[in-house]
Amino acid sequence: MTDSPTVAGGPPKLPSHIKKPNEEAHKKALEELNTRIDKLKKQQDAVKEKINKLPGKSDNTRRDELRAQLSDLRDKQAEIKKGKQAVYEQLDALNDSIRKKVNNIKSFQAKVPYKTTAEVDARINELEAKIESGVRLVEEKKMLQEISLLKRSRTQVEGLDEQQEAINKERLIYNELRKNVDDSESKKFSEQYEKANAELKTIQTDQNQAREVRNKLYDERTRIKGLLDEEYNQLRSMRDEYRKANDEYYTFLRQLREYKREQEKLRKQQLEQEKRQEAAQQELEEASLPAFEHEITLCDNLCNFLQGFLNDGSSSNKENQSTPETTPGQASLPGGRELSIPEGVVLKKKSEREEDYFIGGGKKKKGTKNGPPKEKKEKAVDTLKLPLATVEGFFEVKVTVPTKYSDIPSTLEKLKERKEQYLTEQPKVTEENKKRAQEKIAAMQKKYEEEQKLAEAEAAEKKAAEANAQVESEQPPVVETTATATTESQ
């Protein structure tokens, strides 16, 4: 027989980083988070309402009309200008020349902050007076450098006056030419152009302001959507962390329960194994006992029982056989002898055992009322009455039951022969019984091992299925709240 099953390792221990999640704290955090989400949703709804109240797509009919009018006026002015192309070219040349000279003057004035030669001379005199009054050597060097620079710039300042006079002359020429070009029709077109252009600018300004308001609302909606996404991401993360902690904790509890179930299962298996070993040991011990012990003992008891009848010299008192009042294992026989009764055999009174007795001798023949009584008495005396248990003993050893006192000697011989037969076959049958018991025990052990292998295979399949289910459950689920937030944000 194999050893009793054992459990490898001890019970599972709860890791330090795994604790039972606080459901109340989790619910409170979710409630606070949902409160913030509801607040942001209300703000989002308010912004949506403002956006919906904005005027729809503006009517650009007037704007298009003004643009067409301006284009027409430009074309008309171009036709007028085309007729006076030479004058306009001269005006453009004068305008370019004036613009260039003005830029030169502004560039020079940005470098030299003096507009006239008098201002330059005044600054030079001021610096020379300071030098004559006495200053430190460093300051004197700086002042001398500035005087030298001012003297070089004085010539350029003198040129500014000449350029300014040239600009004034060109402006006079430009104005004279302009007066000749600006007639009443051209002036009328210019006024219409300026009026239409002013109205167009007003329309564009209003549209720009409306667009700016709309863009601000769109930006606010985008900002709120971003905040909502952050809150929903936090909500998803919080739920995932709680679910993960909850799964880890209850996975440990499941492992602990599984360990306890396995322990209980192994304990039951151990008890069954012990019982099986005890039963096998008992069956082997019983099979190892000498065969036919019961039959041999029964033959001896039956021989002793019948021998008691032969040892009796008087047959006159045979009808006064033992009664239940005799000592167990002893029976009184005629002549004052005692009969040894096999263990378990009970003798009763004649009145109580009439139906239990086996009476041999065949059927009674009808005789005459006045027939010879002596022959009848002899037949009754020769009849052997045996208890039913004794008769069953003869059946058990397969020996013919004696029905007469005269059959006792032959029956004793048959019992002795039967006993010798049992003794002869005893070693062989004992070995066969022992072999059969060992084969039965081996078959039981083989069946037990097959059941164990089948149970282990089923347990392995169950664990593999649980592992697959756990891997599938660890995949990130689609959170419904995120989808709702995205839909509403759109």
JOZI-V801069 format. One record per backbone hydrogen bond with DSSP energy under -1.0 kcal/mol. CO is the residue of the C=O (numbers start at 1). NH is the residue of the N-H. Records with the same first field share a line. If there is no record, write none. Layout:
CO = NH ; NH
This chain:
15 = 18
21 = 23
22 = 26
23 = 27
24 = 28
25 = 29
26 = 30
27 = 31
28 = 32
29 = 33
30 = 34
31 = 35
32 = 36
33 = 37
34 = 38
35 = 39
36 = 40
37 = 41
38 = 42
39 = 43
40 = 44
41 = 45
42 = 46
43 = 47
44 = 48
45 = 49
46 = 50
47 = 51
48 = 52
49 = 53
60 = 64
61 = 65
62 = 66
63 = 67
64 = 68
65 = 69
66 = 70
67 = 71
68 = 72
69 = 73
70 = 74
71 = 75
72 = 76
73 = 77
74 = 78
75 = 79
76 = 80
77 = 81
78 = 82
79 = 83
82 = 85
84 = 88
85 = 89
86 = 90
87 = 91
88 = 92
89 = 93
90 = 94
91 = 95
92 = 96
93 = 97
94 = 98
95 = 99
96 = 100
97 = 101
98 = 102
99 = 103
100 = 104
101 = 105
102 = 106
103 = 107
104 = 108
105 = 109
106 = 110
108 = 112
116 = 120
117 = 121
118 = 122
119 = 123
120 = 124
121 = 125
122 = 126
123 = 127
124 = 128
125 = 129
126 = 130
127 = 131
128 = 132
129 = 133
136 = 140
137 = 141
138 = 142
139 = 143
140 = 144
141 = 145
142 = 146
143 = 147
144 = 148
145 = 149
146 = 150
147 = 151
148 = 152
149 = 153
150 = 154
153 = 157
154 = 158
155 = 159
156 = 160
157 = 161
158 = 162
159 = 163
160 = 164
161 = 165
162 = 166
163 = 167
164 = 168
165 = 169
166 = 170
167 = 171
168 = 172
169 = 173
170 = 174
171 = 175
172 = 176
173 = 177
174 = 178
175 = 179
176 = 180
177 = 181
178 = 182
181 = 183
183 = 187
184 = 188
185 = 189
186 = 190
187 = 191
188 = 192
189 = 193
190 = 194
191 = 195
192 = 196
193 = 197
194 = 198
195 = 199
196 = 200
197 = 201
198 = 202
199 = 203
200 = 204
201 = 205
202 = 206
203 = 207
204 = 208
205 = 209
206 = 210
207 = 211
208 = 212
209 = 213
210 = 214
211 = 215
212 = 216
213 = 217
214 = 218
215 = 219
216 = 220
217 = 221
218 = 222
219 = 223
220 = 224
221 = 225
222 = 226
223 = 227
224 = 228
225 = 229
226 = 230
227 = 231
228 = 232
229 = 233
230 = 234
231 = 235
232 = 236
233 = 237
234 = 238
235 = 239
236 = 240
237 = 241
238 = 242
239 = 243
240 = 244
241 = 245
242 = 246
243 = 247
244 = 248
245 = 249
246 = 250
247 = 251
248 = 252
249 = 253
250 = 254
251 = 255
252 = 256
253 = 257
254 = 258
255 = 259
256 = 260
257 = 261
258 = 262
259 = 263
260 = 264
261 = 265
262 = 266
263 = 267
264 = 268
265 = 269
266 = 270
267 = 271
268 = 272
269 = 273
270 = 274
271 = 275
272 = 276
273 = 277
274 = 278
275 = 279
276 = 280
277 = 281
278 = 282
279 = 283
280 = 284
281 = 285
282 = 286
283 = 287
284 = 288
292 = 296
293 = 297
294 = 298
295 = 299
296 = 300
297 = 301
298 = 302
299 = 303
300 = 304
301 = 305
302 = 306
303 = 307
304 = 308
306 = 310
307 = 311
317 = 320
323 = 326
327 = 330
329 = 341
331 = 339
333 = 336
337 = 333
339 = 331
342 = 345
349 = 353
353 = 357
358 = 386
368 = 371
373 = 377
374 = 378
375 = 379
376 = 380
377 = 381
378 = 382
382 = 405
386 = 358
387 = 391
388 = 392
389 = 393
390 = 394
391 = 395
392 = 396
393 = 397
394 = 399
403 = 384
404 = 407
405 = 408
407 = 411
408 = 412
409 = 413
410 = 414
411 = 415
412 = 416
413 = 417
414 = 418
415 = 419
416 = 420
417 = 421
418 = 422
419 = 423
420 = 424
421 = 425
422 = 426
425 = 429
426 = 430
427 = 431
428 = 432
429 = 433
430 = 434
431 = 435
432 = 436
433 = 437
434 = 438
435 = 439
436 = 440
437 = 441
438 = 442
439 = 443
440 = 444
441 = 445
442 = 446
443 = 447
444 = 448
445 = 449
446 = 450
447 = 451
448 = 452
449 = 453
450 = 454
451 = 455
452 = 456
453 = 457
454 = 458
455 = 459
456 = 460
457 = 461
458 = 462
459 = 463
460 = 464
461 = 465
462 = 466
463 = 467
464 = 468
465 = 469
466 = 470
467 = 471
468 = 472
469 = 473
470 = 474
479 = 483
480 = 484
481 = 485
482 = 486
483 = 487
484 = 488
485 = 489
486 = 490
